[in-house]
Amino acid sequence: MAKMKIVLAYSGGLDTSIIIPWLLENYDCEVIAVAGDVGQAEELEPVREKALKSGASKIFIVDLRNEFVNDFVLPTLKAGAVYEDKYLLGTSMARPVIAKRLVEIAERENADAICHGCTGKGNDQVRFELTIKALNPNLKIIAPWRIWDIKSRDDAIDYAEKKGIPVPVTKKRPYSMDRNIWHLSHEGGVLEDPWNEAPEDVLLLTKTAENASRTSEYIEINFEKGVPVGLNGKKTKLFALIEKLNKLGNKHSIGVEDIVENRLVGMKSRGVYETPGGTILFAALKNLESITLDKETQHFKQHLSLKFADLVYNGQWYTPLRESLSAFFDKALETTTGTVRLKLYKGRCYAAGIKSPYSLHDVDIATFSEDEVYNQKDAEGFINLFGLPLKVRALKLGKKK
């Protein structure tokens, strides 16, 4: 019989580094590693050599950067989706695009199963597996953390040392990190106790507020139909735009969030997230929407944003509801075209100007100066009708007394 073929989601981190030899020990199999480039910024070639030396028969390093930002980050940005008021869903969005490519490669290689290195306590296992089930339910899923004897990160480090596999963590710095063009997350170690202040050395993308620039900086971001298309008057593709905004966010200490979040699997978990460029884009788009969306659409969008964030966080990207909500946001933002000026300073994005050819803000109507457009006497009749239910109720209650 032919050996079992297993496609492994491979990052070169601690978990996936030890999974290759573990799979070879416990399955009569061939391991095909797949590393997805979603803008991690580090050199991926060492990952190729490491996977092959660890026992993989081959490795695919796939460029997912533009697909990630255009097909996953952008819809989430347009939705205004933020999980529990702080988390801009960097890891949550990256998992379905990676899992999608895992399925494609598994089908092309006639593989029997897909393996991932997510722990049984985390959200990522759900995100990977729901995507696989949605795209090819016939593929078997192997999750070593749910079945092997390794019980902790210290155990995993010991196993790696035993096998002679170099890993990017130590027992002195055991943080679990996930990086892409949108963010960098940090969990584990001293961060597990919410009473512990995050050490300064945790931050890798963003300066601390104390070390941030002492001088403010103005920038202008251009949007077309809710899509960021330019910076300071220069047309820029989305991936490059995020890269530039990441540098600006780093300079001004923008986008660091320390959060105790509610994981999908039932527990609370503390994490530190760095999302410099993403935080700037969210602030800019929200400001632009304030003049391009009517009240009912703007308020209803806020409700749907919460649901969209839950869907992304829960790994439900490939669902009819998520797709339907994205269609709503695309329609709602058809006139969200214009320019936003922001002042960046010491961790904050200050609104410094908004303009749009579709602006619903009319100076002639809103002015506190004398005008001939708005008849203030009309307000009396409006208030009488708007307050009629209150008046009737008060009269009825008064009669009962």
C-alpha positions in Angstrom: 0.0 0.0 0.0 1.1 3.5 -0.7 2.2 5.6 2.2 -0.3 8.0 3.7 0.2 11.6 2.5 -0.2 14.4 5.0 -0.1 18.1 4.2 1.2 20.1 7.2 0.6 23.7 7.9 4.2 24.7 8.5 5.6 27.9 10.0 8.9 26.8 11.3 7.8 27.7 14.9 8.0 25.5 17.9 4.8 23.4 17.3 5.2 22.7 13.6 8.9 22.1 13.9 8.4 19.1 16.2 5.3 17.8 14.3 7.2 16.6 11.3 9.3 14.0 13.2 6.3 13.2 15.4 4.2 12.4 12.3 7.0 10.2 10.8 7.2 8.4 14.1 3.5 7.7 14.5 2.2 7.4 11.0 3.5 5.5 8.0 3.4 8.6 6.0 4.9 11.2 3.7 4.8 14.8 5.1 4.4 17.7 2.7 5.0 21.0 4.4 3.2 24.2 3.3 4.3 27.6 4.5 2.0 30.5 3.7 3.6 33.9 3.3 1.1 36.4 4.6 3.6 39.1 5.2 5.6 37.7 8.1 8.5 39.9 7.0 11.1 37.3 7.9 13.1 35.4 5.3 11.3 32.2 4.4 14.1 30.3 2.7 15.5 29.0 6.0 12.1 27.5 6.6 12.5 25.5 3.4 15.8 24.0 4.6 14.5 23.4 8.1 11.4 21.5 6.9 13.4 19.2 4.6 16.0 18.5 7.3 13.3 17.7 9.7 11.9 15.0 7.4 9.4 16.6 5.1 9.5 15.1 1.5 8.8 18.6 0.0 7.8 22.0 1.0 5.6 24.6 -0.7 6.2 28.3 0.2 3.2 30.1 -1.2 2.8 33.8 -1.6 -0.6 34.7 -0.1 0.2 38.4 0.7 -2.1 40.1 -1.9 -4.8 37.5 -1.5 -4.7 38.0 2.3 -5.0 41.8 2.3 -7.5 42.1 -0.6 -9.8 39.2 0.1 -9.7 38.9 3.9 -8.2 42.1 5.5 -10.2 44.5 3.2 -13.6 43.0 3.8 -13.0 43.0 7.6 -11.8 46.6 7.4 -14.9 47.6 5.4 -17.0 45.9 8.0 -15.4 47.9 10.8 -15.1 44.6 12.6 -13.3 44.7 16.0 -13.5 41.8 18.4 -14.4 42.9 22.0 -13.6 46.6 21.2 -9.8 45.9 20.9 -8.7 43.0 18.7 -8.4 43.8 15.0 -8.5 40.1 14.1 -5.1 39.7 12.6 -4.6 36.0 13.3 -8.3 35.3 12.8 -8.3 36.6 9.2 -5.0 34.8 8.2 -6.1 31.3 9.1 -8.8 30.8 6.4 -6.5 32.0 3.6 -3.8 29.6 4.7 -6.3 26.7 5.2 -7.7 27.4 1.7 -4.3 26.9 0.2 -3.7 23.8 2.3 -6.8 22.3 0.8 -5.8 23.2 -2.8 -2.4 21.6 -2.3 -3.8 18.5 -0.6 -6.1 18.0 -3.6 -3.3 18.5 -6.1 -0.9 16.2 -4.2 -3.7 13.6 -3.7 -3.1 13.8 0.1 -5.2 11.9 2.6 -5.1 14.4 5.5 -4.2 17.9 6.6 -2.3 18.5 9.9 -2.0 21.7 11.9 -0.1 22.6 15.0 -2.9 24.4 16.9 -3.4 23.6 20.5 -6.6 22.1 21.9 -7.1 25.2 24.0 -7.0 27.7 21.2 -9.2 29.3 18.6 -7.0 28.5 15.6 -7.9 24.8 15.5 -11.5 25.9 14.9 -10.5 28.4 12.2 -8.4 25.8 10.3 -10.8 23.0 10.6 -14.0 24.9 9.7 -12.3 26.1 6.5 -11.2 22.6 5.6 -14.7 21.2 6.3 -16.2 24.0 4.1 -13.9 23.5 1.2 -13.3 19.7 1.2 -15.1 17.7 3.9 -13.4 14.5 2.7 -10.0 15.4 3.9 -9.0 13.9 7.3 -7.7 16.3 9.9 -4.8 15.5 12.3 -4.3 17.7 15.3 -1.3 16.4 17.3 -1.8 18.7 20.3 -5.1 16.9 21.0 -3.6 13.4 20.9 0.2 13.4 21.7 1.9 13.1 25.1 3.4 16.5 24.9 1.5 18.6 27.5 3.2 22.0 27.6 5.5 24.4 25.7 8.4 23.2 27.9 7.7 19.6 26.9 7.7 20.7 23.3 11.1 22.5 23.7 12.5 19.4 25.3 11.3 17.3 22.4 12.8 19.7 19.9 16.2 19.5 21.8 16.0 15.7 21.8 15.5 15.6 18.1 18.1 18.3 17.4 15.6 20.7 15.9 16.3 24.4 16.4 13.2 26.4 17.5 12.7 30.2 17.8 11.6 30.1 21.5 13.3 29.3 24.8 12.1 28.5 28.3 13.2 32.1 29.2 11.2 33.6 26.4 8.3 31.2 25.8 5.9 33.6 24.1 3.6 32.3 21.4 3.7 34.8 18.6 1.9 35.0 15.3 2.9 37.6 12.7 1.6 38.8 9.4 1.4 42.1 7.5 -1.5 43.2 9.6 -0.3 42.4 13.1 1.9 40.6 15.6 0.3 38.8 18.6 2.0 37.8 21.8 0.7 35.2 24.3 2.1 32.9 27.0 4.9 33.4 29.5 4.4 36.2 32.0 1.5 37.5 29.9 -0.7 34.6 31.2 -1.2 36.5 34.5 -3.3 39.7 33.8 -1.7 41.3 36.8 1.7 41.3 35.2 2.4 44.4 33.1 3.6 43.4 29.7 7.4 43.7 29.6 8.8 46.3 27.1 10.7 43.7 25.2 7.5 42.1 24.2 6.9 44.7 21.5 8.6 44.1 18.2 6.7 46.1 15.7 5.8 49.2 17.8 7.7 51.6 19.9 6.6 52.2 23.5 4.9 55.5 24.2 8.0 56.7 26.0 10.1 56.0 23.0 7.7 57.3 20.4 8.4 60.4 18.3 8.0 63.6 20.3 6.8 65.4 17.1 3.3 64.9 15.7 2.9 64.0 12.0 0.0 64.6 9.6 -0.9 62.1 6.9 -3.7 61.9 4.4 -5.3 58.6 3.3 -7.4 58.3 0.2 -10.4 56.0 -0.2 -12.6 54.8 -3.1 -15.8 53.0 -2.1 -14.3 52.2 1.3 -11.1 50.9 -0.2 -7.8 52.6 0.9 -6.1 53.5 -2.4 -3.5 56.2 -1.6 -1.3 57.8 1.0 -0.5 61.5 1.0 -1.8 61.9 -2.6 0.1 59.0 -4.1 -1.8 55.9 -5.4 -0.6 52.8 -3.4 -1.7 49.2 -3.5 -3.1 47.9 -0.3 -0.2 45.7 0.8 2.3 48.4 0.2 0.0 50.9 1.9 -0.2 48.8 5.1 3.6 48.4 5.1 4.0 52.2 5.0 1.4 52.7 7.7 3.1 50.1 9.9 6.2 52.1 9.9 4.3 55.3 10.8 2.4 53.5 13.5 5.7 52.1 14.9 7.2 55.6 14.9 4.2 57.0 16.9 3.5 54.0 19.1 0.1 53.4 17.5 -1.8 50.1 17.6 -0.8 48.3 20.8 -3.7 46.6 22.6 -3.4 44.5 25.8 -6.6 42.5 26.1 -8.1 39.6 28.1 -10.4 38.1 25.5 -13.1 35.5 25.5 -11.9 32.6 23.4 -14.3 30.6 21.4 -13.5 27.4 23.4 -14.8 28.9 26.6 -11.8 30.3 28.5 -10.4 33.8 28.9 -7.0 34.5 27.5 -4.6 37.5 27.8 -2.8 38.7 24.7 -0.8 41.7 23.5 -1.5 42.7 20.0 0.5 45.1 17.8 -1.5 46.4 14.8 0.1 49.8 13.9 -1.1 50.2 10.3 -4.4 48.6 10.8 -5.3 50.8 13.7 -4.6 53.9 11.5 -6.8 52.5 8.6 -9.7 51.7 11.0 -9.5 55.3 12.4 -9.4 56.8 9.0 -12.3 54.9 7.5 -14.5 55.4 10.5 -13.9 59.2 10.2 -14.8 59.1 6.5 -18.0 57.1 7.1 -19.1 59.8 9.5 -19.8 62.1 6.5 -20.7 59.6 3.8 -23.2 57.3 5.6 -26.7 58.3 6.5 -27.7 57.8 10.2 -29.8 54.6 9.7 -27.1 52.9 7.6 -24.3 54.0 9.9 -26.1 52.8 13.1 -27.2 49.5 11.5 -23.6 48.9 10.2 -22.4 49.2 13.8 -24.7 46.3 14.8 -23.6 44.1 11.9 -19.9 44.9 12.6 -20.1 43.1 15.9 -21.6 40.0 14.3 -19.0 40.1 11.5 -16.2 40.3 14.1 -17.7 37.2 15.9 -17.8 35.3 12.6 -14.2 36.0 11.7 -13.0 35.3 15.2 -14.9 32.0 15.3 -13.5 30.8 12.0 -16.8 31.1 10.1 -15.3 32.9 7.1 -16.7 30.4 4.5 -20.3 30.8 5.6 -23.3 32.2 3.8 -23.8 34.7 6.6 -20.3 36.2 6.4 -20.6 36.4 2.6 -24.0 38.1 2.8 -22.7 40.6 5.4 -19.8 41.5 3.1 -22.2 42.2 0.3 -24.1 44.6 2.6 -20.9 46.4 3.6 -19.8 46.7 -0.1 -23.2 48.3 -0.9 -23.2 50.5 2.1 -19.8 51.9 1.3 -20.4 52.6 -2.4 -20.2 56.4 -1.7 -17.5 56.2 0.9 -15.0 58.0 -1.3 -12.8 60.8 -0.1 -9.7 61.8 1.9 -9.0 61.7 5.6 -6.3 63.7 7.3 -5.0 62.3 10.6 -2.5 63.7 13.1 -0.4 60.9 14.6 1.0 61.5 18.0 2.0 59.4 21.1 -0.3 56.4 20.4 -3.3 58.3 19.1 -4.8 59.0 15.7 -6.5 62.5 15.9 -9.0 63.5 13.2 -7.6 66.5 11.4 -9.8 66.8 8.3 -12.4 64.9 6.2 -13.7 65.6 2.7 -15.8 63.6 0.2 -17.7 64.4 -3.0 -20.5 62.4 -1.4 -20.5 64.2 2.0 -23.9 64.4 3.7 -22.6 67.2 5.9 -24.1 70.4 4.6 -22.5 73.5 6.1 -25.5 75.7 5.0 -27.8 73.5 7.1 -25.6 72.7 10.1 -24.3 76.3 10.6 -24.9 78.1 13.9 -24.8 81.3 11.9 -27.9 82.8 10.3 -29.2 80.8 7.4 -32.2 80.6 5.0 -32.3 76.8 4.7 -33.4 75.5 8.0 -36.5 77.0 9.7 -36.0 76.5 13.4 -39.8 77.0 14.0 -40.3 73.5 12.4 -38.6 71.9 15.4 -41.6 72.7 17.6 -44.0 70.5 15.6 -41.4 67.7 15.3 -40.8 67.7 19.1 -44.6 67.6 19.8 -45.1 64.6 17.5 -41.9 62.8 18.6 -42.8 63.4 22.3 -46.5 62.5 21.9 -46.1 58.9 23.3 -44.4 60.3 26.4 -47.0 63.0 26.9 -49.9 60.5 26.6 -48.2 58.1 29.0 -47.6 60.8 31.6 -51.2 62.0 31.3 -52.6 58.4 31.8 -50.3 57.8 34.8 -51.3 61.1 36.2 -55.0 60.2 36.0 -54.4 56.9 37.8 -52.9 58.8 40.7 
